[in-house]
């Protein structure tokens, strides 16, 4: 296994990272992001890792999420020294019953990441990603319903979305434009990041990703 090369960043590089892949972070969040980049040996300039801030305008709910991209997973696996990419294409399988209940695809995919173990030949690691678990689906039909509360700054009533049916739709973005590519990335990440032998963090991450992770 190749050791992590902890890199340093110049002031102009830090400023560039702050304006691009971590543009919504405050100073503490940005410092945390840079430290994780160094510890994990991932390069934000290569889009291997980036930072997302949720509820950035709500101090009580604000949360930073450090995201490892599929290229970051591949870089970690490559450092193991016993990894090679899958030779077979991603396989998609459709679930007809699921497609009826949840539009638009109702399918899942399996993808293999391969490890070469000395003296043991080639061992396959299979990752599986289900459409309804990873795709950013939203209610296709909904009503805005009063919650009985009001916003303290404006006095206007608070409302929430209530689904009118079980029908789902995709949000705009990569998942809508190239769904098979996005689902394939999720399956590959499961193959690279889960199961198999216990390895150092320099090799693979054990974290299980949610549907909003992949871009």
Secondary structure, 3 states (H helix, E strand, C coil): CCCCCCCCCCHHHHHHHHHCCCCCCCHHHHHHHHHHHHHHCCCHHHCCEEEEEECCCCCCCCEEEEEECHHHHHHHHHCCCCEECCCCCCEEEECHHHHHHCCCCCEEEEEEEEEEECCCEEEEEEEEEEHHHHCCEEECCEEEEEEEEECCCCCCEEEEEEECCCCEEECCCHHHHCHHHHHHHHHHHHHHHCCCCCCCCCCCCCCCCCCCCCC
